[in-house]
């Protein structure tokens, strides 16, 4: 008897898109490319401003930009202006949300709030 896994839909979707997803995750798994994506959240940027922001050689920046363009995370517009794509923005927002809402992160936040509450209580007792 085969029981249905509650994650069957997720498994099927990830399996079907495996190659594309791994390429996107490789792009986003690089520190410099994440920095470029964050920089592009400020708005469209020229190639020279990206080079300046990253402090990398032009060839290295070009390689990073190519990887981000190939995975459709950024777009190159007229006159060498780069901007984050709709997909890029969606992935960055998803990463932020997943990080902030992760069970581990929630526990850390809760523990920090508890420590602050205890500290305030302690200070209130001795300041009166």
C-alpha positions, -999 to 999 in steps of 0.1 A, spaced: 0 0 0 14 34 -10 7 63 12 6 98 -2 33 121 10 22 156 19 52 168 0 44 150 -33 35 182 -51 67 199 -38 88 169 -48 73 168 -83 77 205 -89 113 205 -77 122 174 -97 106 188 -128 125 221 -125 157 206 -110 183 218 -136 169 254 -138 166 256 -100 202 244 -94 215 271 -119 195 298 -101 207 286 -67 243 285 -79 239 321 -90 225 332 -57 250 311 -38 278 334 -47 286 363 -23 295 388 -50 264 380 -70 242 385 -40 259 418 -33 252 429 -70 216 419 -66 213 439 -34 230 469 -51 205 467 -79 177 470 -54 187 506 -52 177 510 -89 192 504 -123 230 508 -123 257 512 -149 284 487 -155 310 511 -141 290 517 -109 288 480 -104 325 476 -109 331 504 -84 307 490 -59 322 455 -60 359 466 -61 365 438 -86 383 437 -120 360 444 -150 363 408 -163 352 394 -129 322 417 -128 314 408 -164 314 371 -155 291 377 -125 267 398 -145 266 372 -173 257 345 -148 229 366 -133 216 375 -168 217 338 -179 196 328 -150 172 357 -156 179 373 -122 189 406 -137 184 423 -171 207 445 -192 190 474 -207 200 501 -231 234 518 -227 248 491 -204 224 497 -176 216 467 -154 185 462 -133 171 434 -112 144 414 -130 110 404 -118 123 369 -111 154 383 -94 132 405 -71 109 375 -63 139 353 -54 155 379 -32 122 386 -14 117 348 -10 151 344 5 145 373 29 111 359 40 125 323 43 154 336 65 132 357 87 105 331 91 127 301 96 120 282 128 156 287 140 155 324 134 122 327 152 136 310 182 166 334 182 143 364 180 121 350 208 151 343 230 164 379 224 131 393 234 131 373 265 166 385 275 155 421 269 124 416 290 144 401 319 170 430 316 142 456 317 126 440 347 159 438 365 167 475 357 132 486 368 136 469 402 168 487 409 160 521 395 131 528 418 
